[in-house]
Amino acid sequence: MLLRLTALLRRALCTRIAFALGWAGLFAPTLPAQTVRWEPPGGQLGFNQVSELALVFDNCEPDGEPRLPQVEGLTYGRPSQSSQTSIVNFKMSRVFSLSYPVRPSRRSPITIPAFEVQTDKGPLRVAAATFTVGDATVGSSGIALNEVATAKLTAPKPTVWAGEVFPVTYNISIVRRYFHSFGSNVEWSAAPLLTEDWSKLSPSEATLRGESFVVSTQTTRAYAKQPGALTLKPAAQLLNLLVGNVGFSIFAQPSVEQRQVDSNALELAVRPLPPPPPEFSGAVGEFTFVSKVVPVTAAVGEPVTWTLELAGIGNWPDIASLPPREVSNDFQVVQPKSKRTLKEGTVFEGTLTEDVVLVPSRADTYRLPSVRFTYFDPKSGSYRTIATEPVTINVTAVSAPVRPPAGSGAPVQFSLNPPPASGTAALPAPVPPLPPENLPRDPLGGSGRSLVPLAMHPLVLVCLAVTVLLPLGAWLFLAALRSRANDPQRPRREAKRALAAVLAQLRGADAPADALRRWQQHTAALWEVPHAAPGAPLLHACVTPRSRDAAPAWARLWAEADRTLHGRAAALPSDWVLRAEGALQAVSIPGWSPLSLFAPSHLLPFLVRPGAPRAGGLGRAVRAAAWFVVLAGFTLPAPPGLGAEAEAPEYARGDFAAAEKNWRAALAATPSDWIARHNLGLALAQQDRWAEATGHWTAAFLLRARNDATRWDLALGLQRSGLAPPELVELSRGEGRFQVARLATPAEWQALLVAASLLLVLALGLLLLLGYRRAGSWALPAALGASLVAVALAAVATFSLRVYGPLADPRAAVVWKATVLRSIPTEADSTQKTSPLSAGSIALAERTFLGWTKLTFPAGQSGWVRSEDLITFYR
């Protein structure tokens, strides 16, 4: 029966093992090969039609953003991504796709050459793909794009004069049932014309031959400087067209495709102007010319302001100044100052005003002649001259010093004071020259790596841990020391160790003469005999309460030692040492209990009557360390001196692009190098990229706030770039609370906050040492002083970090140019929610993805922007 049961169990076990192995083999995943390919691998693309090409990764993913080969006549857009995992016949496969919007701009075949892409499985080769380019169609309808949408550029007349300002109209019409939205603004390369911006987009609807159309008309103005026949490039605009629906019923969504619509090429004939008169200065258009004199009656030395104003529509970029004027030599003339004002949003409509201040030196009646201005009128095709009316000025005799009116223009460089009686020449009034504009400073040499701030939450936890755990640990350590020192069994344990050492000496042949006497002293201490010279009976009486069995043996050992020390026999019994060691080994003494440190007398010694000795070397060492930290707490770290001028040959010879490249490489290696930030801002500023320079100068200031160069940089950048974030403007001014905050960088204030925590820990430690009577009377004032310094330092550091606000976060960044905040990191999806983002916005850079960075703003908003539109301060 037993053998049969064993056989059944063995058969069942073998069956289960085979079943498990079969299923494991069935479900074991295979390892398919990894490939990267274009999808579709070839075919036809529509001319100027935006299509999608997918770079498909089979069973792998890209390692970074792929670098696609540049192909003439093919433009790539920003990719969108998708991934898919499938299991078919128990075989798992993964597909990762990057979909690129592409637009061919020529009709000849296009070939994307083979290239290599880095993946998480290593480098893989992408095969070449060839496409033919045909006419663009709308979706799968087969309808040509020009049957759905047409654009046209027109001018009022085919012939214009050189310098004549004329309107240009752009009109686009789209079949209403295909129209979804405009994908871009009008793009037109109008060279060699000078043009204004296009007017605002204002679509409307019209019906033509029973079909509803969306019509949009925009206008601009332009003029040509040189005569000749011109054929201008077509204007282009992207359209989002509806080509169907995706899904069914209520889940259906519109399918949108993007197409580019090109207008006609505008042809113009520019006629040269007729031979001009001598007084012609190049103005073409329609103008008015006005003269004003205030006042017309004045005393000697009283200023008279003569204003000329030219206004109208014309080629203002070619009009430099107004005609010269003639006045009598009896007037001192203040250099005229011109003021050009253009109408908002225009280039060809404005005014040019020129004020001249006249100071009469003699009483008389003067006539200011008319001023003539000649321009070409394109409507009449002839030159015209407009003149102002002459003005008569009456000057009366008044003896008074001549003073220029405030704000009249350039300062008066002469004086009309009457000459002194001695006949010496009168000197001009002292007038300081105008200071030059602020310019970028010289590059700095070397490197200047600075501290980078930490995130505030870990910093607060560190400060709390330092402030709480370190004093608590020190308190328990001192309580343990006191507990061990006051342990009642400690003298007995020390006596037992001493007895073992004495017996070891007595075992040897050259034992010291006083070894037996020291044995008696330590034995008395072991058994706590309260007598200086006890006898054997007294020892027996003291040992009996602790160990009744051991008392006779210890009394006998004591009596034999007394006889040897004080009797006639000078030798111990031969087995005395063995019996003494056996008796010592039989003695059991309790060890120190760690729980005894929690006794009130050990944990709260300051409640016990003082009487312990003062501290020795430990107290003096702690006192020195305390005063060192207290004194060090008053001193902020001084900024390092600036090194020698940097050896920057590219910057010195004016190759600012090369200097920018070198300093960007240095900054990529060490983002916290404030000198590299300063120098990179200089190279960008020399290229008139003031906004980007201001971002790097802000980072340099946050890394080295007390340096004169970084403060100068920040002020200059805010003046020239047009950026004006309130935090940066106030920090640059350095007034009020910002004057305190910029005494140190955010990272330095955080370090001082940690130092204040350590200083407070030291103060608490001194109080503990004083409570355990391990420090002298100096500890109390030192602890109080250190506590006050620590609290004050922590308060100033916390206040300054709050003033810096988001600038103290290691993720802080600035948007240096106006851009768009997107809800998802792609530009391909035109239906996503977006919001305009102003230049100068301060935000926190959370994470990056394929050239995009997610930003979080203080008010809680978040979104994605292109990484190149940001400048991070610490990374």
C-alpha positions in Angstrom: 0.0 0.0 0.0 2.8 2.4 0.9 4.7 1.6 -2.4 1.6 2.3 -4.4 1.0 5.6 -2.7 4.6 6.6 -3.4 4.3 5.8 -7.1 1.1 7.9 -7.4 2.8 10.9 -5.8 5.8 10.6 -8.0 3.6 10.4 -11.2 1.6 13.5 -10.1 4.8 15.5 -9.4 6.3 14.6 -12.8 3.0 15.6 -14.5 3.0 19.1 -12.8 6.7 19.7 -13.7 6.1 18.9 -17.4 3.0 21.1 -17.5 4.8 24.0 -15.9 7.8 23.7 -18.3 5.4 23.6 -21.3 3.6 26.8 -20.3 6.9 28.5 -19.6 8.2 27.6 -23.0 4.9 28.7 -24.6 4.8 32.1 -22.9 8.6 32.8 -23.0 9.0 36.0 -25.0 11.3 36.0 -28.0 13.7 38.8 -28.6 12.8 40.4 -31.9 15.4 42.4 -33.8 15.6 46.2 -33.5 15.2 48.4 -36.6 14.6 52.1 -37.4 12.9 53.0 -40.7 10.9 55.7 -42.4 7.1 55.2 -42.7 6.2 55.4 -45.6 9.5 54.3 -47.1 8.7 56.2 -50.3 5.9 57.5 -52.5 4.7 61.0 -53.5 4.6 64.3 -51.6 2.5 67.3 -52.6 4.3 70.4 -53.6 4.2 72.9 -50.7 1.9 70.5 -48.9 2.6 69.6 -45.3 2.7 65.8 -45.0 3.8 63.5 -42.2 6.8 61.2 -42.3 7.2 58.9 -39.3 10.6 57.7 -38.1 9.6 54.3 -36.6 11.7 52.5 -33.9 10.9 48.8 -33.7 11.7 47.3 -30.3 13.9 50.3 -29.3 13.7 54.0 -28.5 15.8 57.0 -29.5 18.7 58.0 -27.2 18.2 61.8 -27.4 16.8 63.8 -30.3 17.7 62.2 -33.7 19.8 64.4 -36.0 18.1 64.2 -39.4 20.1 64.8 -42.6 19.5 68.1 -44.3 17.8 67.7 -47.7 17.6 70.6 -50.2 14.0 71.5 -50.9 12.6 69.6 -47.9 11.7 71.3 -44.6 11.2 69.4 -41.3 8.9 70.5 -38.6 8.8 69.7 -34.9 8.1 66.0 -34.3 5.3 64.5 -32.2 5.7 61.1 -30.6 3.7 58.0 -30.0 4.4 54.5 -28.7 2.5 51.2 -29.0 3.0 47.7 -27.4 1.3 44.6 -28.8 1.3 40.9 -28.1 0.4 38.6 -31.0 0.7 34.8 -30.7 2.4 35.4 -27.3 5.1 37.5 -29.1 5.5 41.0 -27.7 6.6 43.9 -29.9 7.1 47.6 -29.2 6.9 50.5 -31.7 8.0 54.1 -30.9 7.3 56.7 -33.6 8.5 60.3 -34.2 6.1 61.9 -36.7 7.8 64.9 -38.6 5.7 67.4 -40.5 7.5 67.8 -43.8 7.0 70.3 -46.7 8.7 70.0 -50.1 9.5 73.3 -51.7 10.6 72.0 -55.2 8.9 69.7 -57.7 11.9 67.5 -58.4 12.3 64.1 -56.7 13.6 64.3 -53.1 15.8 61.6 -51.4 16.5 61.5 -47.7 19.9 59.8 -47.5 20.7 56.9 -45.2 22.0 58.0 -41.8 22.7 56.5 -38.3 20.6 57.2 -35.2 21.5 56.5 -31.6 19.0 54.3 -29.7 18.8 52.7 -26.3 20.0 49.5 -28.0 23.0 51.1 -29.7 23.5 52.9 -33.0 21.2 51.7 -35.9 21.2 52.6 -39.6 18.1 54.2 -41.3 17.7 53.3 -44.9 17.4 56.0 -47.6 13.9 57.1 -48.7 13.0 58.6 -52.1 9.8 60.6 -52.8 8.4 62.2 -56.0 6.8 65.6 -55.7 3.5 66.3 -57.4 0.6 68.8 -57.1 -0.9 69.1 -53.7 -4.4 67.8 -53.1 -6.8 68.2 -50.2 -7.1 65.0 -48.3 -8.1 62.0 -50.3 -10.7 64.0 -52.4 -8.3 64.4 -55.3 -9.2 68.1 -55.5 -6.3 70.4 -56.2 -5.3 72.9 -53.5 -5.8 75.9 -55.9 -9.4 74.9 -56.3 -10.0 75.2 -52.5 -7.8 78.2 -51.6 -6.3 81.0 -53.7 -4.1 84.0 -52.6 -3.3 87.1 -54.6 -1.0 90.1 -54.2 -2.1 93.3 -55.9 -0.9 96.9 -56.1 -3.2 99.8 -57.2 -1.0 100.5 -60.3 1.7 98.6 -62.1 4.0 101.6 -62.3 5.3 103.7 -59.3 7.9 106.4 -58.8 11.1 105.7 -57.0 10.5 106.6 -53.3 6.7 106.6 -53.8 4.8 105.0 -50.9 2.0 102.7 -52.3 -0.3 100.2 -50.8 0.0 96.4 -51.3 -3.1 94.2 -50.8 -3.0 90.5 -49.9 -6.3 88.6 -50.4 -6.9 84.9 -49.7 -10.2 83.1 -50.2 -10.9 79.5 -48.9 -13.9 77.3 -49.6 -15.9 77.5 -46.3 -16.5 73.7 -45.9 -12.8 73.0 -46.0 -11.7 75.9 -43.8 -10.6 75.1 -40.2 -8.2 77.9 -39.2 -5.1 79.9 -40.3 -1.9 78.1 -39.6 0.4 81.1 -39.8 0.7 84.8 -40.6 1.4 86.0 -44.1 5.1 85.6 -44.9 6.5 87.8 -47.7 10.0 88.5 -48.6 9.5 92.0 -50.2 13.1 92.9 -50.8 14.2 95.3 -52.3 11.1 97.1 -51.1 10.9 98.7 -47.7 7.5 97.7 -46.1 5.4 98.2 -43.0 3.8 95.3 -41.1 0.7 93.7 -42.4 -2.6 94.9 -41.0 -4.5 92.7 -38.6 -6.2 89.6 -39.9 -10.0 90.1 -40.3 -11.7 87.2 -42.1 -15.2 87.5 -43.5 -17.5 85.4 -45.6 -18.7 85.8 -49.1 -20.8 83.7 -51.6 -19.6 83.1 -55.1 -21.5 80.9 -57.6 -23.4 79.3 -54.8 -20.3 78.4 -52.8 -19.5 80.0 -49.4 -16.0 81.3 -49.1 -13.9 82.6 -46.2 -12.2 85.8 -47.4 -9.3 87.6 -45.6 -7.8 90.8 -46.8 -4.6 92.4 -45.3 -2.7 95.5 -46.5 0.7 97.0 -46.1 2.6 100.0 -47.6 5.9 99.9 -49.4 8.3 101.9 -51.5 11.3 101.2 -53.7 14.5 103.2 -53.5 16.0 102.4 -56.9 14.2 102.5 -60.3 13.9 99.4 -62.5 11.6 96.5 -63.3 10.8 94.4 -60.2 9.4 90.9 -59.9 8.7 90.3 -56.2 8.5 86.9 -54.6 5.1 85.4 -53.8 3.5 85.7 -50.3 2.9 82.4 -48.5 0.5 81.4 -45.7 -0.3 78.1 -44.0 -3.9 76.9 -43.8 -5.4 74.2 -41.6 -8.0 72.5 -43.8 -10.8 70.0 -42.8 -10.4 66.8 -44.8 -12.9 64.5 -43.0 -13.6 63.0 -39.6 -11.9 60.4 -37.4 -14.2 58.1 -35.4 -17.9 57.6 -35.4 -21.0 59.2 -34.0 -20.5 61.4 -31.0 -16.8 60.4 -30.8 -16.0 61.7 -34.2 -13.3 64.3 -34.4 -12.3 66.5 -37.4 -9.3 65.5 -39.4 -7.1 68.5 -40.2 -4.3 68.8 -42.7 -2.0 71.8 -43.1 -1.3 73.2 -46.5 0.8 76.2 -47.7 -0.9 78.6 -50.2 1.3 80.8 -52.4 0.2 84.0 -54.0 1.2 85.3 -57.4 4.5 87.1 -58.0 3.9 90.9 -57.9 5.4 92.7 -60.9 6.2 96.4 -60.7 7.9 99.0 -62.8 9.7 101.7 -60.8 10.2 104.9 -62.6 13.2 107.2 -61.9 12.5 110.7 -60.6 12.9 113.7 -63.0 16.1 115.8 -62.7 15.8 117.4 -59.3 16.2 121.0 -58.3 19.3 122.0 -56.2 17.3 122.2 -53.0 15.7 118.8 -53.3 16.8 116.5 -50.3 15.2 113.2 -51.4 11.7 113.5 -49.8 8.9 111.8 -51.8 5.3 112.0 -50.7 2.7 114.5 -49.4 3.9 116.9 -46.7 3.0 120.0 -44.7 5.6 122.5 -43.3 4.9 124.8 -40.3 7.0 127.4 -38.5 6.4 128.7 -34.9 8.2 131.4 -33.0 7.6 131.9 -29.2 7.7 134.7 -28.1 7.7 137.3 -30.8 8.5 140.1 -28.3 11.5 139.5 -26.0 14.1 141.4 -24.1 17.8 141.3 -24.6 19.1 137.9 -23.2 15.7 136.4 -23.2 15.5 133.1 -25.2 13.3 132.8 -28.3 12.3 129.4 -29.5 11.9 128.9 -33.3 10.3 125.5 -34.2 10.0 123.9 -37.6 7.7 120.9 -38.1 7.5 118.7 -41.2 4.6 116.2 -41.3 3.0 113.9 -43.8 3.2 110.5 -45.6 6.3 109.7 -47.5 9.7 107.9 -47.6 10.6 108.9 -44.0 13.6 106.5 -43.8 15.3 108.6 -46.5 14.5 112.0 -44.8 17.5 112.9 -42.6 16.9 116.6 -41.6 15.2 119.9 -42.2 16.6 122.7 -44.4 19.1 125.1 -42.8 18.0 128.5 -41.4 19.5 132.0 -41.5 19.4 134.4 -38.6 21.2 137.7 -37.7 24.6 137.7 -36.1 23.0 139.5 -33.2 21.6 136.2 -32.0 23.5 133.5 -30.1 22.1 130.2 -31.4 21.8 127.0 -29.3 22.4 123.9 -31.5 19.1 122.6 -32.8 17.8 119.2 -31.7 15.7 117.1 -34.0 12.8 114.9 -32.9 11.3 112.3 -35.2 7.9 110.8 -34.3 6.2 108.1 -36.3 2.6 107.2 -36.1 2.1 104.0 -34.0 2.4 100.9 -36.2 3.6 102.8 -39.3 7.0 103.5 -40.9 5.9 106.1 -43.6 3.7 108.5 -41.6 5.1 110.9 -39.0 6.6 114.2 -38.1 10.1 115.7 -37.9 10.4 118.6 -35.4 13.5 120.9 -35.0 13.8 123.5 -32.2 16.3 126.3 -32.3 16.8 128.6 -29.3 17.8 132.2 -30.2 19.2 134.5 -27.5 19.3 138.2 -28.7 22.2 140.3 -27.6 21.0 143.7 -28.9 17.7 145.6 -28.9 16.2 145.9 -32.4 13.5 144.6 -34.7 14.5 141.4 -36.6 12.9 139.5 -39.4 13.2 135.7 -39.5 13.0 134.7 -43.2 10.8 132.0 -44.6 12.2 128.4 -44.8 11.7 126.4 -48.0 11.3 122.7 -48.3 11.3 120.9 -51.7 9.8 117.4 -52.2 8.5 115.2 -55.1 4.8 114.8 -55.3 4.1 111.3 -57.0 0.4 112.2 -57.7 1.3 115.1 -59.9 4.7 113.7 -61.0 6.5 117.0 -60.2 8.6 118.7 -57.6 6.9 121.1 -55.1 8.3 123.6 -52.7 6.5 124.6 -49.6 7.6 127.7 -47.5 6.9 129.0 -44.1 5.7 132.5 -43.4 8.4 135.1 -42.3 8.2 136.3 -38.7 9.1 139.6 -37.1 10.7 139.7 -33.6 10.9 142.8 -31.5 13.8 142.8 -29.0 13.8 145.4 -26.2 16.8 146.6 -24.2 17.1 145.0 -20.7 20.3 144.5 -18.8 20.2 141.0 -17.5 22.5 137.9 -17.7 21.7 135.5 -20.4 20.5 132.0 -19.2 19.3 129.3 -21.5 15.8 127.9 -20.8 15.6 124.6 -19.0 15.2 121.7 -21.4 15.8 123.8 -24.5 18.3 121.3 -26.1 22.0 121.3 -26.0 23.6 123.6 -23.3 24.6 127.2 -24.3 28.3 127.4 -24.8 28.5 131.3 -24.6 27.6 134.1 -22.2 26.1 137.5 -22.9 27.1 139.1 -19.5 28.3 142.7 -20.0 32.1 142.9 -20.0 33.6 144.1 -16.7 34.9 147.6 -16.2 38.6 146.4 -16.3 38.1 145.3 -19.9 39.0 141.6 -19.3 37.2 139.0 -21.4 34.1 137.4 -19.9 34.4 133.6 -19.4 31.6 131.2 -20.3 29.4 129.7 -17.6 30.7 126.3 -16.4 28.6 123.5 -18.0 29.6 119.9 -17.4 29.7 117.7 -20.6 27.1 115.0 -21.0 28.4 111.6 -19.9 28.6 108.8 -22.4 26.1 106.0 -22.5 26.8 102.8 -20.5 28.8 100.2 -22.4 29.7 96.6 -21.7 32.8 96.2 -19.6 35.9 94.1 -20.4 35.9 90.3 -20.1 37.2 88.8 -16.9 40.0 86.3 -16.6 40.0 82.8 -15.0 36.9 81.0 -13.7 34.6 81.8 -10.8 32.7 78.8 -9.7 30.0 79.8 -7.1 27.7 78.0 -4.8 24.3 76.9 -6.2 21.3 77.2 -3.9 19.4 74.1 -2.7 15.7 73.4 -2.8 14.1 75.1 0.2 12.3 72.0 1.6 15.5 69.9 2.0 17.3 72.9 3.4 14.6 73.4 6.1 14.8 69.7 7.0 18.6 69.9 7.3 18.3 73.0 9.6 15.7 71.3 11.8 17.7 68.1 12.0 20.9 70.0 12.9 19.1 72.2 15.5 17.2 69.3 17.2 19.2 66.1 16.7 22.7 67.4 17.5 21.8 69.0 20.8 19.7 65.9 21.8 22.6 63.6 21.0 25.0 65.8 22.9 22.6 65.9 25.9 22.3 62.1 26.0 26.1 61.7 25.6 26.7 64.0 28.6 24.1 62.2 30.6 25.8 58.9 29.9 29.1 60.3 31.0 27.6 61.5 34.2 25.8 58.2 34.7 29.0 56.2 34.3 31.0 58.6 36.5 28.4 58.4 39.3 27.8 54.6 39.0 28.1 53.2 42.7 29.7 50.0 41.4 32.4 51.8 39.4 35.0 51.8 42.3 34.5 48.1 42.9 35.0 47.4 39.1 38.2 49.5 39.1 39.4 47.7 42.3 38.8 44.3 40.7 40.9 45.3 37.6 43.6 46.7 39.9 43.7 43.4 42.0 44.1 41.3 38.8 47.1 43.5 37.9 48.7 43.2 41.4 48.2 39.4 41.4 49.9 39.2 38.0 52.9 41.0 39.5 53.0 38.7 42.6 53.1 35.7 40.3 56.4 36.8 38.9 59.8 36.4 40.6 60.5 40.2 40.7 57.3 41.4 42.3 57.5 45.0 43.7 57.9 45.3 47.5 54.6 47.2 47.9 52.6 44.8 45.8 51.1 43.0 48.8 50.2 46.3 50.5 48.5 47.5 47.3 46.6 44.1 47.2 45.1 45.0 50.6 44.2 48.5 49.6 42.3 47.3 46.4 40.7 44.5 48.4 39.3 47.0 50.9 38.0 49.1 48.0 36.5 46.0 46.3 34.5 45.1 49.4 33.9 48.7 50.5 35.6 48.3 53.9 35.1 51.7 55.7 38.4 51.5 57.6 41.8 52.6 56.7 43.5 49.5 58.2 40.9 46.7 58.6 41.7 43.3 60.0 40.6 39.9 58.9 37.5 39.9 61.2 36.3 43.3 59.8 36.9 42.1 56.2 34.9 38.9 57.0 32.1 41.0 58.3 32.0 43.2 55.1 32.2 40.3 52.7 29.5 38.2 54.4 26.5 40.4 53.3 27.6 40.2 49.6 28.9 36.6 49.5 28.6 34.4 52.6 30.6 31.5 50.9 33.5 33.7 49.9 33.9 35.5 53.3 36.1 32.8 54.9 38.5 32.6 51.9 39.0 36.4 51.8 39.5 36.6 55.6 42.1 33.9 55.4 43.9 35.6 52.5 43.9 38.9 54.4 45.3 37.2 57.6 48.1 35.5 55.7 49.0 38.8 54.0 49.0 40.6 57.4 51.4 37.9 58.8 53.7 38.3 55.8 53.7 42.1 56.1 53.9 42.4 59.9 55.0 39.0 61.2 58.3 37.3 61.4 57.7 35.0 58.4 58.5 37.0 55.3 57.0 34.6 52.7 53.5 33.9 51.6 52.2 30.4 51.4 53.0 28.8 48.0 49.4 28.5 47.0 48.4 32.0 48.2 48.4 33.6 44.7 46.3 30.8 43.2 43.8 31.0 46.0 43.7 34.8 45.6 43.1 34.6 41.9 40.3 32.0 42.4 38.6 34.2 45.0 38.9 37.2 42.6 37.4 35.3 39.7 34.4 34.3 41.9 33.6 37.9 42.6 30.7 39.2 40.3 30.1 42.9 40.0 27.1 44.4 38.0 28.1 46.4 34.9 26.9 49.9 33.9 23.2 50.1 32.9 22.5 52.5 29.9 19.1 53.1 31.3 20.6 54.9 34.3 21.4 57.9 32.1 17.6 58.8 32.2 17.7 59.2 36.0 16.8 62.8 36.9 20.2 63.3 38.6 21.9 62.4 35.3 19.5 63.9 32.7 18.8 67.1 34.7 22.0 67.8 36.6 21.2 71.5 36.9 18.5 70.6 39.4 21.1 68.9 41.7 23.1 70.9 44.2 26.4 71.9 42.6 29.5 70.5 44.0 31.4 68.8 41.1 34.7 70.2 39.9 34.9 72.6 37.0 36.0 71.6 33.5 39.6 71.2 32.6 41.0 70.9 29.1 37.7 70.0 27.5 36.1 73.2 28.8 38.9 75.3 27.5 38.8 73.7 24.1 35.0 74.2 23.9 35.3 77.8 25.0 37.9 78.5 22.3 35.7 76.9 19.6 32.6 78.8 20.8 34.3 82.2 20.6 35.7 81.3 17.2 32.3 80.5 15.8 30.7 83.5 17.4 33.2 85.8 15.9 33.0 84.1 12.6 29.3 84.5 12.6 29.6 88.2 12.2 31.7 88.0 9.1 30.2 87.4 5.7 32.4 85.7 3.2 34.2 88.3 1.1 34.1 88.2 -2.6 37.3 87.0 -4.3 39.4 89.6 -6.1 39.0 89.8 -9.8 41.7 88.0 -11.7 43.7 89.5 -14.6 41.9 90.4 -17.8 40.9 87.3 -19.7 42.9 86.2 -22.6 40.1 86.4 -25.1 41.7 87.0 -28.6 38.4 86.4 -30.4 36.7 89.1 -28.3 39.6 91.5 -28.6 39.7 91.3 -32.4 35.9 91.7 -32.7 35.0 88.1 -33.5 32.2 88.1 -31.0 30.5 85.0 -32.5 33.6 82.9 -31.9 34.0 84.3 -28.4 30.3 83.4 -27.7 31.0 79.8 -28.9 34.0 79.4 -26.6 32.2 80.8 -23.5 29.2 78.7 -24.2 31.4 75.6 -24.1 32.9 76.8 -20.8 29.5 77.4 -19.4 28.2 74.0 -20.5 31.1 72.4 -18.5 30.5 74.6 -15.4 27.1 76.2 -15.3 27.9 77.9 -11.9 30.9 79.8 -13.4 29.8 83.4 -12.9 32.8 84.8 -14.9 31.8 82.7 -17.9 28.2 84.0 -17.6 29.6 87.6 -17.4 31.8 87.1 -20.5 29.1 85.3 -22.5 26.7 88.2 -21.9 29.4 90.6 -23.2 29.7 88.7 -26.4 25.9 88.6 -26.9 25.6 92.3 -26.1 28.2 93.2 -28.7 25.9 91.4 -31.2 22.9 93.5 -30.1 21.3 90.4 -28.4 20.6 92.4 -25.3 17.7 90.3 -24.0 19.7 87.0 -24.1 22.7 88.8 -22.6 20.5 90.1 -19.7 19.5 86.5 -18.9 23.1 85.4 -18.5 24.0 88.6 -16.6 21.2 87.9 -14.2 22.6 84.4 -13.6 26.0 86.0 -13.0 24.5 88.4 -10.4 22.7 85.6 -8.6 26.0 83.7 -8.4 28.1 86.7 -7.3 25.8 89.4 -6.1 28.4 91.6 -4.4 30.7 92.0 -7.4 30.7 95.4 -9.1 30.9 93.8 -12.5 27.8 91.7 -12.1 25.8 94.7 -10.7 26.9 96.8 -13.6 25.9 94.1 -16.1 22.5 93.7 -14.6 21.7 97.4 -14.7 23.0 97.7 -18.3 21.0 94.7 -19.5 17.8 96.0 -18.0 18.4 99.4 -19.6 19.1 98.1 -23.1 17.0 94.9 -23.4 13.6 96.3 -22.6 13.1 93.5 -20.0 11.8 94.8 -16.7 10.9 91.9 -14.2 10.1 93.7 -10.9 12.4 91.4 -8.9 15.4 92.1 -11.1 14.7 95.9 -11.3 14.5 96.2 -7.6 17.6 94.1 -7.1 19.5 96.2 -9.5 18.5 99.4 -7.7 19.4 97.9 -4.4 17.1 100.0 -2.2 15.3 99.1 1.0 15.0 95.4 1.7 16.7 94.6 -1.6 19.8 96.4 -0.4 20.1 93.8 2.4 19.2 90.9 0.1 21.9 91.5 -2.4 24.7 91.5 0.2 24.9 87.8 -0.5 23.7 85.4 -3.2 20.8 83.0 -2.5 23.2 80.1 -2.0 25.3 82.2 0.5 22.2 83.1 2.4 21.3 79.4 2.6 24.8 78.6 3.8 24.5 81.3 6.5 21.1 79.8 7.5 22.8 76.5 8.1 25.7 78.2 9.9 23.1 79.9 12.1 21.7 76.5 13.0 25.1 75.2 13.9 25.8 78.3 16.0 22.5 77.7 17.8 23.5 74.1 18.3 26.8 75.3 19.8 25.0 77.7 22.1 22.8 74.8 23.4 25.8 72.7 23.8 27.5 75.3 26.0 24.4 75.4 28.1 24.5 71.7 28.5 28.2 71.7 29.4 27.4 74.4 32.0 24.5 72.3 33.4 26.8 69.3 33.7 29.5 71.5 35.3 32.0 70.8 32.5 32.4 74.5 31.6 33.3 77.5 33.6 31.4 80.7 34.2 32.3 82.0 30.8 29.9 79.5 29.1 26.7 81.4 30.1 27.5 84.7 28.4 29.1 82.9 25.4 26.0 80.8 25.0 23.7 83.8 25.2 25.7 85.8 22.7 25.9 82.9 20.3 22.2 82.4 20.5 21.5 86.0 19.8 23.8 86.0 16.8 22.3 82.7 15.5 18.8 84.0 15.8 19.6 87.3 14.1 21.6 85.6 11.3 18.8 83.1 10.7 16.2 86.0 10.6 18.3 88.0 8.1 19.0 85.0 5.9 15.3 83.9 5.9 14.2 87.5 5.1 16.7 87.8 2.2 15.7 84.4 0.7 12.0 85.6 0.8 13.1 88.8 -1.0 14.8 86.7 -3.7 11.6 84.6 -4.0 11.7 82.2 -7.0 15.2 83.5 -7.9 16.5 81.5 -5.0 15.3 78.2 -6.4 17.9 76.0 -8.2 15.3 75.5 -11.0 14.8 79.3 -11.6 14.9 80.4 -15.3 14.0 83.5 -17.3 12.1 83.6 -20.7 14.4 85.9 -22.6 12.2 86.4 -25.7 8.4 86.4 -26.2 7.1 83.0 -27.0 4.0 80.7 -26.6 3.3 78.6 -23.6 1.8 75.2 -24.8 -0.1 72.6 -22.9 1.8 69.7 -24.6 5.4 69.7 -25.9 4.7 69.8 -29.6 3.9 72.3 -32.3 2.2 69.8 -34.6 -1.2 69.8 -32.7 -2.9 73.1 -33.7 -5.9 72.3 -31.5 -4.0 72.4 -28.2 -4.5 75.3 -25.7 -1.8 77.9 -25.8 -1.1 81.2 -24.1 1.3 84.0 -25.1 4.4 84.2 -22.8 6.0 87.6 -22.3 9.8 88.1 -22.4 11.2 88.5 -18.9 8.9 86.0 -17.2 10.5 84.2 -14.2 9.6 80.5 -13.8 10.8 77.2 -12.5 12.2 74.7 -15.1 10.8 71.3 -14.0 11.9 68.9 -16.7 13.0 68.7 -20.3 11.8 66.5 -23.2 13.2 66.5 -26.8 14.1 70.2 -26.8 11.1 71.3 -24.7 11.1 72.4 -21.1 8.1 72.4 -18.7 7.7 75.6 -16.7 5.9 76.2 -13.5 5.0 79.8 -12.5 4.5 81.2 -9.0 0.7 81.5 -9.5 0.4 77.8 -10.3 0.3 77.9 -14.1 2.4 75.4 -16.0 3.2 74.6 -19.6 5.9 73.8 -22.2 8.2 76.1 -24.1 11.2 75.6 -26.4 14.4 75.1 -24.4 16.2 77.7 -26.5 13.8 80.4 -25.4 15.0 79.9 -21.7 18.1 80.8 -19.7 18.4 78.8 -16.5 20.3 80.6 -13.8 22.1 77.7 -12.0 22.0 74.7 -14.5 
